[in-house]
Amino acid sequence: MENETVLKLPERCTLAQFGKRLTVVMQKRGFDRRYVARSLNVTETCVRHWMAGDNYPNTQLMVLLCMLLKVSMDFLVIGRV
C-alpha cells in the first residue's frame, strides 16, 4: 500500500470558519440565537458555542440547521458553494 493517498481537510474547514459562516448566514436570514435555538430545540448557549467555533452540532442537528438556514452542509462545514 505504498500509493495510499492521505486525505486532508482544506484550511477553510475549521471550527472557527464554520462559526463565521454560520454567523454570516444567520445574519443574512435575520435569525438570532434565540430563534435558531428554539427552532432546533437546543439552548442559546449551544448556538453561541457553534457561532464562536467552539464545537459543531451533532449530525442530526447539522442537517436541521442547514434546512433552517437553507444552505448546504458542504457550504456550512467546508465553505464549498
N, C-alpha and C positions, 0 to 999 in steps of 0.2 A: 504494500500500500504506500509506495513512495510518492505517488502522484495525487495524494489526497489534498483537497482544497479546504483551507480553513476559512470559514465564513466570519466576517467581522461586520459589526454594525456601523453604519455611517455615523460620522461625528454629530450629525444633526439629530441622532436618535438617542438623546439623553433625557433624563428626568427633567432637567432644567428646561430643555427645549420643548418637551411635552407640556410643561406647566405654562410656558409662554404662549404656545399655540392655543391651549385651552383658554387662557385668559383673553386672548385676542378674539377668538370665536365667540366666547360668551359676551364680550362687549359688543361685537357686531350684531349679535342677536338681541341685545338688550336684556340679557339674563344676568341676574345677580346670584350670589352664592346661595341665598335662601331659596330662590326659585329652583335652581338646579338640585339642591339638597332635597327639597320637598318632592320634586318630580321623580327622583331616584330612590326616595325613602332612605336617605342617609343623613348624617349630621352636616351642618355647615362647616364644622371643623374638618371633616373628611374632605369636603370640596376644597377648603382652604389649603389643605396639605397637597392635593392634586395640583392646584394652581401654583403653589410655591415650588413644585417639583420635588416634594419630599418622598412621594410614592405614586404608584399607578393604581387605578381602580382594578378590582379583580376582573376577570374576563367577562362575566355576565354584566357587571356594571359598565365596563368599557363599551360593550355593544349597545346598551341602553343609552349611555352618554352620547355616543355617535348618532344614534337615532334621534335623540332630543335636539342635538345641535345641527343635525342634517349635514354631517360631514362623514367622510370615510375614515375607517380605522387607520388606513395607510397614511392619510393626511395627519391625523391627530398624533399618531405614535412616531412616524418617521418623516413626516413633512412631505410626503410624496403626493402630488396632486393627481 
